[in-house]
Amino acid sequence: MKHETINSIVGVLGLVIASVTAVRQFWPEAERLQVVVEGRAETGRPIDVSGFGMLRVSDEKPSPLFGPVSWKIRLFNNTDRNLSVVGYQIFQLTEDGAKVSSNALRDRLSQFDLSLAEQPFPFSIDGFDATAVVISLMVPFEEESEGAEECAEPQVSIQQFERCFFKQGRDLFGNQVEKIHYDAAAAGMFSVKWNETTYSPKFLVEFETASGAVFSAPISYYPF
């Protein structure tokens, strides 16, 4: 009798395991896409200063835009199943975290290679694999400063554009900076530091999968 009871329990457990296995085959594991912003992807290409956007919600008039500014983003598929990415959206975040959509940002998603060709949709990511893309967009900045027009000369890179503002004792977004000069061995070289709380435009990129799930990550011009 004891052996028959044990055999019955083993039999029931076997049926349960088989049922769970069958259900898993027809009920796929929930998608898990990890979106990681790895940092700015500087290309050294000339920037364009054009259009108008929002820097801060409290601003009385719109801000000019510069760019495109690019970030490298890596997408990790943290499941063992193929995952299909069908689209993306980019939002600017207000100071209180609200999402604002604007076509003034002129965002573009590119493949992470030398061609920087536009990323086609949909695209797939194998199980436990990753792919890298580049998001590029126009960023609002504060132009109200003596000599700001001179900083936007044709054919300047982002680094040159920033440096021009730094020389005026401020950054692109109106934050005051302190220049730190080096000795004569590096004539003309300097670094800057921010002495107060620093404002930086922030954005949110969202990726949608074929199942309708949305995965996102924040983007900031400054990494602090």
C-alpha positions as CSV (number, residue, x, y, z in Angstrom):
1,M,0.0,0.0,0.0
2,K,2.9,2.4,0.9
3,H,4.6,1.7,-2.4
4,E,1.3,2.3,-4.3
5,T,0.9,5.7,-2.5
6,I,4.5,6.7,-3.5
7,N,3.9,5.6,-7.1
8,S,0.7,7.7,-7.2
9,I,2.5,10.8,-5.9
10,V,5.3,10.4,-8.4
11,G,2.7,9.9,-11.1
12,V,0.8,13.1,-10.2
13,L,4.1,15.1,-10.0
14,G,5.0,13.8,-13.4
15,L,1.6,15.0,-14.8
16,V,2.1,18.4,-13.2
17,I,5.6,18.8,-14.6
18,A,4.4,17.8,-18.0
19,S,1.5,20.2,-17.8
20,V,3.7,23.1,-16.8
21,T,6.1,22.3,-19.7
22,A,3.2,22.2,-22.1
23,V,1.9,25.6,-20.8
24,R,5.3,27.2,-21.1
25,Q,5.4,26.2,-24.8
26,F,2.2,28.0,-25.5
27,W,2.7,30.9,-23.0
28,P,6.1,32.5,-23.9
29,E,8.2,34.1,-21.3
30,A,7.6,37.8,-20.8
31,E,9.8,40.0,-22.9
32,R,12.7,41.7,-21.1
33,L,14.5,44.3,-23.1
34,Q,17.2,46.3,-21.2
35,V,17.9,49.7,-22.7
36,V,21.4,51.1,-21.7
37,V,22.6,54.5,-22.8
38,E,26.3,54.1,-23.0
39,G,27.2,57.7,-23.6
40,R,27.6,60.4,-26.2
41,A,28.8,59.3,-29.6
42,E,30.9,62.2,-30.9
43,T,31.5,62.2,-34.6
44,G,33.2,65.5,-35.0
45,R,30.8,66.5,-37.8
46,P,29.6,70.1,-38.2
47,I,26.6,71.1,-36.2
48,D,23.5,73.0,-37.4
49,V,21.9,75.7,-35.3
50,S,18.3,76.1,-36.4
51,G,14.7,75.8,-35.2
52,F,13.1,76.4,-31.9
53,G,12.3,74.2,-28.9
54,M,11.8,74.1,-25.2
55,L,14.7,74.4,-22.8
56,R,12.8,74.9,-19.5
57,V,9.0,75.0,-19.1
58,S,9.3,78.4,-17.3
59,D,11.0,80.1,-20.2
60,E,9.0,82.9,-21.7
61,K,10.2,82.3,-25.3
62,P,11.4,79.2,-27.2
63,S,15.1,78.3,-27.4
64,P,17.2,77.7,-30.5
65,L,18.4,74.2,-31.2
66,F,21.8,72.8,-32.0
67,G,22.8,69.4,-33.2
68,P,22.5,66.7,-34.1
69,V,23.8,65.4,-30.8
70,S,24.2,61.6,-30.7
71,W,24.2,58.9,-28.0
72,K,25.1,55.2,-28.3
73,I,22.4,52.9,-27.0
74,R,22.7,49.2,-26.4
75,L,19.7,46.9,-26.4
76,F,19.9,43.7,-24.4
77,N,17.4,40.8,-25.0
78,N,17.4,39.2,-21.5
79,T,15.3,36.2,-22.6
80,D,16.0,33.0,-24.5
81,R,13.5,33.9,-27.3
82,N,13.9,36.1,-30.3
83,L,12.6,39.6,-29.7
84,S,11.4,42.0,-32.4
85,V,11.7,45.8,-32.0
86,V,9.0,47.5,-34.1
87,G,9.5,51.2,-33.3
88,Y,10.7,53.9,-31.0
89,Q,9.8,57.3,-29.6
90,I,11.8,60.2,-28.1
91,F,10.4,62.6,-25.6
92,Q,11.9,65.6,-23.8
93,L,11.4,65.5,-20.0
94,T,10.3,68.6,-18.1
95,E,11.8,69.5,-14.8
96,D,9.1,67.5,-13.0
97,G,9.6,64.5,-15.3
98,A,6.6,65.0,-17.6
99,K,7.0,63.7,-21.2
100,V,6.8,66.2,-24.1
101,S,6.8,65.1,-27.7
102,S,8.0,67.5,-30.3
103,N,9.0,67.1,-34.0
104,A,11.4,70.0,-33.5
105,L,13.9,67.5,-32.0
106,R,14.2,65.9,-35.5
107,D,15.3,62.6,-33.9
108,R,16.8,59.8,-35.9
109,L,17.8,56.3,-35.1
110,S,20.9,54.9,-36.9
111,Q,22.8,51.7,-37.0
112,F,26.0,51.7,-35.0
113,D,28.5,51.4,-37.7
114,L,30.7,53.6,-39.9
115,S,27.8,54.3,-42.3
116,L,25.3,55.5,-39.6
117,A,22.6,54.4,-42.0
118,E,19.0,54.8,-40.7
119,Q,17.9,51.8,-38.6
120,P,15.1,49.9,-40.4
121,F,12.1,48.6,-38.5
122,P,11.3,46.0,-37.4
123,F,14.6,44.5,-36.4
124,S,15.2,41.4,-34.3
125,I,17.5,40.6,-31.4
126,D,18.3,36.9,-30.7
127,G,17.8,35.5,-27.3
128,F,20.5,36.6,-24.7
129,D,22.0,38.8,-27.4
130,A,22.4,42.6,-27.8
131,T,22.6,45.2,-30.6
132,A,23.8,48.8,-30.6
133,V,22.1,51.8,-32.2
134,V,22.7,55.5,-32.2
135,I,20.0,58.1,-31.4
136,S,20.5,61.6,-32.7
137,L,18.5,64.7,-32.1
138,M,18.5,68.5,-31.9
139,V,19.0,69.9,-28.4
140,P,17.7,73.3,-27.1
141,F,20.2,75.7,-25.7
142,E,20.3,79.2,-24.1
143,E,21.5,81.8,-26.6
144,E,20.9,84.9,-24.5
145,S,24.6,85.9,-24.1
146,E,27.0,88.4,-25.5
147,G,28.8,86.8,-28.4
148,A,26.6,83.8,-28.6
149,E,25.9,84.4,-32.3
150,E,29.7,84.1,-33.0
151,C,29.8,80.6,-31.4
152,A,27.4,79.3,-34.1
153,E,29.7,80.0,-37.0
154,P,29.4,77.5,-39.9
155,Q,31.3,74.2,-39.8
156,V,31.9,74.1,-36.0
157,S,31.8,70.9,-34.1
158,I,30.0,70.3,-30.8
159,Q,33.3,70.6,-29.0
160,Q,34.1,73.9,-30.6
161,F,30.6,75.2,-29.9
162,E,30.8,74.3,-26.2
163,R,34.3,75.8,-25.9
164,C,33.2,79.1,-27.3
165,F,30.5,79.3,-24.6
166,F,32.9,78.2,-21.9
167,K,35.2,81.1,-22.8
168,Q,32.3,83.4,-21.8
169,G,32.1,81.7,-18.4
170,R,28.9,79.7,-19.0
171,D,27.8,76.5,-20.7
172,L,25.2,75.9,-23.4
173,F,22.3,75.9,-20.9
174,G,23.0,79.0,-18.9
175,N,25.0,77.4,-16.1
176,Q,27.9,79.4,-14.8
177,V,31.3,77.7,-15.1
178,E,34.8,78.5,-13.8
179,K,37.7,78.1,-16.2
180,I,40.8,76.3,-14.9
181,H,43.8,77.3,-17.0
182,Y,46.9,75.1,-17.4
183,D,50.5,76.2,-17.5
184,A,52.3,77.5,-20.6
185,A,53.3,74.0,-21.7
186,A,49.7,73.7,-22.8
187,A,48.9,77.2,-24.0
188,G,45.3,77.8,-24.8
189,M,44.1,74.6,-23.0
190,F,41.7,74.8,-20.1
191,S,39.0,72.8,-18.3
192,V,35.9,74.0,-16.5
193,K,34.0,73.2,-13.4
194,W,30.4,73.9,-12.3
195,N,30.1,75.5,-8.8
196,E,26.3,75.2,-8.6
197,T,23.6,72.8,-9.4
198,T,23.8,72.2,-13.1
199,Y,20.8,72.1,-15.4
200,S,21.0,69.8,-18.4
201,P,18.2,68.9,-20.9
202,K,16.9,65.4,-20.4
203,F,15.1,63.1,-22.7
204,L,13.5,59.7,-22.7
205,V,13.8,57.1,-25.4
206,E,11.2,54.3,-25.6
207,F,11.4,51.1,-27.7
208,E,8.3,49.1,-28.6
209,T,8.4,45.4,-29.2
210,A,6.0,43.3,-31.4
211,S,4.0,42.3,-28.3
212,G,3.2,45.9,-27.6
213,A,5.6,46.1,-24.6
214,V,7.5,49.4,-24.1
215,F,11.0,49.6,-22.6
216,S,12.7,52.9,-22.0
217,A,15.8,54.7,-20.6
218,P,16.5,58.4,-19.8
219,I,19.1,60.4,-21.8
220,S,20.9,63.5,-20.5
221,Y,23.3,65.9,-22.3
222,Y,25.5,65.8,-19.3
223,P,26.3,62.5,-17.5
224,F,25.8,64.2,-14.1
